[in-house]
Amino acid sequence: VAPETRAVIAWMQRYPFVLSANLHGGELVVTYPFDMSRTAWRAHELTPTPDDGVFRWLATVYASANLAMAGGQRRRCHQHDFARLGNIINGADWHTVAGSESGWAWCRPCGTRLSPNAEGGTGRGGDTPVPPARPPWVQVHRGIKGVVRDSDTEQGIPNAIISVDGINHDIRT
């Protein structure tokens, strides 16, 4: 794991994010976890997380709001036509990256969430990875939110576990 990745991991452990993303120049694609295949040394393998639907939706929101991605002029990068995929792809299905932040967030063999409650992905927005004027990070305000309280004392309950049926990804308060 690169030193800068270790620094981001330490930062995320100290400050629990709700949503995160890495922005890069270059490709016109949004990748979402996992970034590394489950099968050792396999170059391309779809490796969905338990909440893959959320990642795909967030990636689509970003890709459709990014003018370079949503526009009619496309370019092919590394012999891949990402436009035919909606400019999103599972990271390991494109190419495996060992030691990435989104890889750290999950235990690949069992699909267990290891990071804080952060969702993450990587947006590659062409030569200048500038988010749109109204960035899709407003998506952080969607979903279930609030305070878990003790019914007798009305005090907040730290480290309460919240589970959603059908999704193997618990959240901790």
Kinemage of the C-alpha trace (Angstrom):
@kinemage 1
@onewidth
@group {chain A} dominant
@subgroup {mainchain}
@vectorlist {calphas} color= white
{ca val a 1} P 0.000 0.000 0.000
{ca ala a 2} L 1.407 3.379 -1.032
{ca pro a 3} L 2.181 5.929 1.722
{ca glu a 4} L -0.482 8.332 0.437
{ca thr a 5} L -3.074 5.532 0.527
{ca arg a 6} L -2.063 4.713 4.110
{ca ala a 7} L -2.525 8.404 4.983
{ca val a 8} L -6.044 8.425 3.493
{ca ile a 9} L -6.903 5.197 5.342
{ca ala a 10} L -5.775 6.716 8.660
{ca trp a 11} L -7.757 9.874 7.904
{ca met a 12} L -10.924 7.864 7.121
{ca gln a 13} L -10.528 5.837 10.309
{ca arg a 14} L -10.319 9.032 12.330
{ca tyr a 15} L -13.132 10.906 10.543
{ca pro a 16} L -15.970 8.608 9.431
{ca phe a 17} L -17.072 9.728 5.967
{ca val a 18} L -20.483 9.058 4.484
{ca leu a 19} L -19.394 9.416 0.858
{ca ser a 20} L -15.973 9.651 -0.737
{ca ala a 21} L -14.444 9.690 -4.191
{ca asn a 22} L -11.062 9.953 -5.851
{ca leu a 23} L -10.808 12.262 -8.851
{ca his a 24} L -8.243 11.586 -11.576
{ca gly a 25} L -7.540 13.001 -14.989
{ca gly a 26} L -7.310 10.825 -18.061
{ca glu a 27} L -10.039 8.270 -18.661
{ca leu a 28} L -13.687 9.108 -19.220
{ca val a 29} L -15.010 6.538 -16.760
{ca val a 30} L -16.175 6.167 -13.166
{ca thr a 31} L -14.980 3.016 -11.421
{ca tyr a 32} L -16.600 1.598 -8.310
{ca pro a 33} L -15.446 -1.069 -5.799
{ca phe a 34} L -13.856 -3.526 -5.763
{ca asp a 35} L -10.679 -2.486 -7.533
{ca met a 36} L -9.026 -5.882 -7.175
{ca ser a 37} L -10.325 -9.236 -8.387
{ca arg a 38} L -11.177 -11.988 -5.924
{ca thr a 39} L -9.348 -14.568 -8.021
{ca ala a 40} L -5.592 -14.260 -7.545
{ca trp a 41} L -3.792 -12.794 -10.559
{ca arg a 42} L -6.926 -12.455 -12.676
{ca ala a 43} L -6.665 -9.263 -14.712
{ca his a 44} L -10.393 -8.654 -15.317
{ca glu a 45} L -13.122 -9.918 -13.015
{ca leu a 46} L -16.427 -8.397 -11.976
{ca thr a 47} L -16.142 -8.066 -8.176
{ca pro a 48} L -19.327 -6.505 -6.816
{ca thr a 49} L -19.673 -5.458 -3.185
{ca pro a 50} L -22.768 -6.327 -1.120
{ca asp a 51} L -24.158 -2.853 -1.888
{ca asp a 52} L -23.117 -2.877 -5.551
{ca gly a 53} L -26.420 -1.290 -6.583
{ca val a 54} L -25.640 1.836 -4.557
{ca phe a 55} L -22.170 2.133 -6.095
{ca arg a 56} L -23.515 1.662 -9.621
{ca trp a 57} L -26.177 4.309 -9.005
{ca leu a 58} L -23.672 6.825 -7.574
{ca ala a 59} L -21.287 6.181 -10.478
{ca thr a 60} L -24.139 6.735 -12.955
{ca val a 61} L -25.150 9.986 -11.247
{ca tyr a 62} L -21.598 11.309 -11.544
{ca ala a 63} L -21.067 10.097 -15.124
{ca ser a 64} L -24.349 11.610 -16.311
{ca ala a 65} L -23.598 14.949 -14.597
{ca asn a 66} L -20.044 15.194 -15.981
{ca leu a 67} L -20.279 17.104 -19.260
{ca ala a 68} L -17.250 15.392 -20.793
{ca met a 69} L -18.759 11.980 -20.078
{ca ala a 70} L -22.362 12.829 -20.913
{ca gly a 71} L -21.511 14.767 -24.106
{ca gly a 72} L -21.664 13.316 -27.577
{ca gln a 73} L -17.921 13.472 -28.257
{ca arg a 74} L -16.265 10.368 -26.888
{ca arg a 75} L -12.742 9.077 -26.988
{ca arg a 76} L -11.508 5.578 -26.560
{ca cys a 77} L -8.880 5.005 -23.905
{ca his a 78} L -6.768 1.900 -23.571
{ca gln a 79} L -8.865 0.239 -26.300
{ca his a 80} L -11.976 0.400 -24.077
{ca asp a 81} L -15.203 2.040 -25.158
{ca phe a 82} L -16.630 3.106 -21.803
{ca ala a 83} L -19.509 5.016 -23.438
{ca arg a 84} L -21.193 1.702 -24.273
{ca leu a 85} L -21.151 0.942 -20.511
{ca gly a 86} L -22.592 4.331 -19.525
{ca asn a 87} L -19.051 5.453 -18.621
{ca ile a 88} L -19.062 3.358 -15.439
{ca ile a 89} L -17.359 0.049 -14.647
{ca asn a 90} L -16.510 -2.129 -11.687
{ca gly a 91} L -12.841 -1.358 -10.975
{ca ala a 92} L -11.533 -4.919 -11.146
{ca asp a 93} L -13.606 -5.640 -14.243
{ca trp a 94} L -11.518 -2.973 -16.002
{ca his a 95} L -8.130 -3.674 -14.401
{ca thr a 96} L -7.041 -4.928 -10.994
{ca val a 97} L -5.440 -2.444 -8.590
{ca ala a 98} L -4.002 -3.891 -5.397
{ca gly a 99} L -3.804 -1.642 -2.333
{ca ser a 100} L -6.325 1.023 -3.354
{ca glu a 101} L -8.479 2.925 -0.853
{ca ser a 102} L -11.660 1.334 -2.146
{ca gly a 103} L -9.937 -2.038 -1.970
{ca trp a 104} L -8.992 -1.395 1.646
{ca ala a 105} L -12.590 -0.651 2.466
{ca trp a 106} L -13.630 -4.262 1.852
{ca cys a 107} L -12.406 -7.767 2.637
{ca arg a 108} L -12.641 -9.289 -0.853
{ca pro a 109} L -12.949 -13.005 -0.058
{ca cys a 110} L -15.939 -12.581 2.250
{ca gly a 111} L -17.332 -9.197 1.157
{ca thr a 112} L -17.174 -7.717 4.668
{ca arg a 113} L -17.004 -3.938 5.021
{ca leu a 114} L -13.776 -2.940 6.800
{ca ser a 115} L -13.805 0.844 6.525
{ca pro a 116} L -15.977 3.374 8.282
{ca asn a 117} L -19.408 3.975 6.745
{ca ala a 118} L -17.962 5.656 3.646
{ca glu a 119} L -19.039 4.775 0.147
{ca gly a 120} L -16.378 5.406 -2.448
{ca gly a 121} L -15.519 5.381 -6.099
{ca thr a 122} L -13.118 6.922 -8.565
{ca gly a 123} L -14.101 9.478 -11.177
{ca arg a 124} L -11.793 9.972 -14.133
{ca gly a 125} L -13.100 13.002 -15.942
{ca gly a 126} L -10.804 13.428 -18.919
{ca asp a 127} L -7.878 15.840 -18.922
{ca thr a 128} L -9.378 17.994 -16.152
{ca pro a 129} L -11.344 16.058 -13.514
{ca val a 130} L -13.507 19.018 -12.503
{ca pro a 131} L -16.816 18.040 -10.949
{ca pro a 132} L -19.905 19.645 -12.476
{ca ala a 133} L -21.274 22.930 -11.111
{ca arg a 134} L -23.816 20.998 -9.053
{ca pro a 135} L -21.763 17.985 -8.049
{ca pro a 136} L -23.458 14.636 -7.509
{ca trp a 137} L -22.051 14.562 -3.970
{ca val a 138} L -25.431 15.959 -2.877
{ca gln a 139} L -26.365 12.257 -3.021
{ca val a 140} L -24.824 11.991 0.455
{ca his a 141} L -28.096 13.474 1.764
{ca arg a 142} L -30.227 10.606 0.419
{ca gly a 143} L -31.164 7.471 2.287
{ca ile a 144} L -31.739 6.782 5.957
{ca lys a 145} L -30.404 9.339 8.406
{ca gly a 146} L -31.037 10.438 11.925
{ca val a 147} L -30.034 9.673 15.498
{ca val a 148} L -30.473 6.333 17.253
{ca arg a 149} L -31.708 7.099 20.764
{ca asp a 150} L -32.412 5.125 23.906
{ca ser a 151} L -36.212 5.060 24.291
{ca asp a 152} L -36.006 5.707 28.046
{ca thr a 153} L -33.307 8.370 28.306
{ca glu a 154} L -33.516 9.919 24.786
{ca gln a 155} L -29.697 9.856 24.772
{ca gly a 156} L -27.903 8.938 21.562
{ca ile a 157} L -26.615 5.358 21.364
{ca pro a 158} L -22.990 5.184 20.198
{ca asn a 159} L -21.898 2.232 18.056
{ca ala a 160} L -25.464 1.066 17.393
{ca ile a 161} L -25.564 -1.278 14.399
{ca ile a 162} L -28.126 -0.583 11.680
{ca ser a 163} L -28.936 -3.413 9.256
{ca val a 164} L -31.005 -3.425 6.081
{ca asp a 165} L -32.611 -6.678 4.978
{ca gly a 166} L -31.092 -7.985 1.767
{ca ile a 167} L -27.897 -5.895 1.962
{ca asn a 168} L -24.851 -7.353 3.695
{ca his a 169} L -23.474 -3.963 4.780
{ca asp a 170} L -24.243 -2.860 8.332
{ca ile a 171} L -23.726 0.750 9.394
{ca arg a 172} L -22.506 1.853 12.815
{ca thr a 173} L -23.642 5.064 14.495
